[in-house]
Amino acid sequence: MFRSFRTQLVVSFFLVILVTPLLFISLFYGPFGRYLRSGNTGSSLPYHARVIGNLLQEVLATGTSVDDLDHLLRMAAKGTPYRFVLIDRDRQVMVDTGVAPGSALPTNPARAAEYGRPLAPDGRPAMHRDGRLLRAAASIDVEGEHIGVLLVSRYSQRPSYFSPSTFIPRIILGLVIAGILGLALSRRLLRPVDALTRAAEAMAGGDLSQRVTVPPHSELGRLSERFNHMADRIEELVSRLSGEHERLQMAHARLAESERRQRELIADVSHELRTPLAVIRSSVDALVDGVADDGERQRRCLRAIEEETTALSRLVEDLLTLSRIDSGQLPMRHEPVSVAALFERSIHRFLPEAEAHGIVLESSLAEGLFFMGDEERMAQVLGNLLDNAIRHTPAGGRVRLEAAREAERIRIRVSDTGCGIAPEHLPRLFDRLYRAERSRCKGSGGSGLGLAIVHEIVDAHGGTVEAESEPDKGMSVTIYLADGAALGFRDKEMDGAGRPHARS
């Protein structure tokens, strides 16, 4: 019926408060109450009625007058709270100590009957109650003849508030006050429960930061501590699950990106293979069909086959390198690498090609530059950058290779004076098989994988690579690597002075 704990608590308090006075009332007005009250309210009345009645019987036996009886009873009542009334057998009042001496006594039997009460069934004096007035009666018999009845009365010492007319309203008022106090106390006692309820509702709504502050060392305090501990665990688990969910999303995104790049790679490789294979096939057909019947035409066909075969070999080699990088199978040493030695090796390799195209290849190098890495892979990086710069720089241009120390890093830069590329191509410049040939001033000749390999190898060395370019002003690619000068090696390969390696 009462599902609310607050209501149950208030009703329980109210029932306890209600039952307690009801039990008290039942005891007070029951037999036990009469026994308790008899000790201080009227237990002496029957005794006085019996004693005075016996005395009157002896006096009446001697023929005493009514005035003597009046005097005798007034003497007995003097100094006591008792009132003695003597009623004859005709129910006429003979003596009443409750009125002044000489006052008229009631003569009406009906009026006189108000003073009388029946005796107890066994004939002993009976005690009666009329509100706060206590009475006891004793029969007066002389020589077996009934003379009358002696009434002894007094007012009860019980305060007026014990009467039902005043006691019950006070009980009701007390219950109302107790109910209000019980409601206030229950609200105070249940305040921690309300706090727990609000916190639980907020947590159910997604606010996992909810905590409850309740004084310890109580049942609700321990419950609050358990709630806070549970909230901490839930928040920790949700945070952990959120982290796992984010990692799964990132892994899924990487997987989707990998699949997309793989599809694009297959499509791009197919496109890259189509042109060389078409050239090779047409050259072979010309040789087989006898179209190239003279020596010069045959040499041109063979030269075309050689060039396209070389391009295909480079494409396959680049694809193999990227595949090894993606699978983590590309061997990568970790040893001190001299930038001077790396520059000398790269310049020695590409100087003849630059001279053949009428391009000046120059370098500028600070002393003592070292980094930790793989010299062969970094030589491949510089080779790709120099090859790309030479292929896209017109005759009479310059390709510059420089290195310097910058903010605890080594900066390696390859720049050219070619036609450059448009700014919108820079964000995708290091993507695989991406070429911005429409913005270049020369043909391609490349596979579109060189800069992608540069980015992957530099990233494997813990470095970064950036590209800058403006149309008709050339392009520069900058690599940043951690400085290895703290290893204590000295550069003995080059003096660092910038000097040209080809005639203009």
Phi, psi and omega in degrees: 000310178256101182274336180285132178296325178298314179296318178299319181294315180296315180297321178297313176301316182296318179296319178297315180294326180286317184291324183299307178293329177297319175297320179297318180296317181297322177288322185292320182262003178268191180299319180294324177296320177296323178294318179295318183288336182294339182283339184223011181240314185202020182292340181272349182298311179301324179296313179296319178299318181292315182294311181294324178297317178297321180295318180295323178299320179291320181291317180295332179294338181267000179081033180290147181281171180294324180296322177295321178296320179297316180296319181296314183291324179293324177296321180292327183276346184295131179078007179237164177275011188269150174238130182248130178232126180251122182241132180281182184288346175267009178065033173260136181286121179265316182221139176216110180284357180276353178244162181293148178300137179086354179287154181288138178261152179297136179252346180286123181302323180295318178293319179294332181294340178295338180278338189264154175219151178296155175282169175295158182302328181273006178086355179280160180302136180252147179249133183234160180234133171234092184065240179269358181268126179256137181227150172222141183238145177223131180284138179253113180234133178237119180052043175081000181255131180285120181265317183174202183225137175258124177254129176243126183223158175200161177274139180292146176277359179294128180300159184293335183286355174274355178284148182303328183293333179253331185288317184294315175300324178294322177298316180297316178298318178297322178294320178297314179297318179297323178296318178296315178297319179298321178295317179295317179294318180296323178296320179291318181292327184269004178301317175298325179294319177298319178297318177298319180297314180296319179296318180296319178296320178295320178295321177297332177278357176111354179272095184275002179272002183292132174223156183244133177251108181227138178305136182285190176062033174213167181299314179292328176296316178294322177297320179294320177298318178295322178297314180297320178296317178297319179296321177298315180296317180296316179297320179295315180295318180295320177297318179295317179295323178297319177298317178297321179297317178296319178296320178296320178297318179295319179296319178296319178296319178296319179296316179296320178295321179296318178295319179297315180294326179294318178296316178297321180297316180298316180295317181292320179296319178300320179292320180293327181284335187296314183294309178300320180294323178295319179295315180298316182295316180295323179292318179295318179299320179296322179289319183290318184282354179082011179296317177274083186269342179259168185294323182295316179295321179296320179295322179295320179295316180294323179295320178296318178297319180296315182296316181290326177295320177297318179297320178294320179298318179296318179299315179296319179296318178295318178298320178296319178298313179296322178297318178294322178296315181296323182273356181074019182257005178279116181297136183222111179281161180228091184213161180297133180237126177277124179294325179297314179296322179295319179294315182299321180294316182291318180294319179299327183283319188258356180298316179299319180295319178297317179296324180296331180263005179071035183245138177273125177250118183229164182220157176216124190219129173282157183281151171068034180267122178222155172212163179266124180175201182251115184295321182296317181291321178290330173295324176295322178298309180297324178297316179296318181293316180293319179298317179295318181293318181294320182293334184250018176245127181287165179302141183089355179275182181231144171237124186241135178242119183221156179214143180204165177266133184214109175053057177062020174229160174257128180253120177245127185229136174241119182231155179222170179249032181284197184283345180072185179226161180289149182301330183292345179272345186298318182300333182252014186297328183263010175286154182288134177061023176261127180226136178254057189291334183293337180265359180265160184262001180228170175291173187283279184077357181248169182267347184082008181248350186299310181291329176296319177295320177303312182298316183293317181292317178297319178297323177294336176272004181077018181252185178228158180225138181227154179231140176227140181197151172224139179303135178069008178236004178093185186215149176224140176242125185244133179246135176244125179232157177294136182287129179257019183296336181294348180286342174092009179280157178242143180275115180245006187273316183222156180272358176084355182285135177286128180214144180287152180242009177207155178280146179286000000 
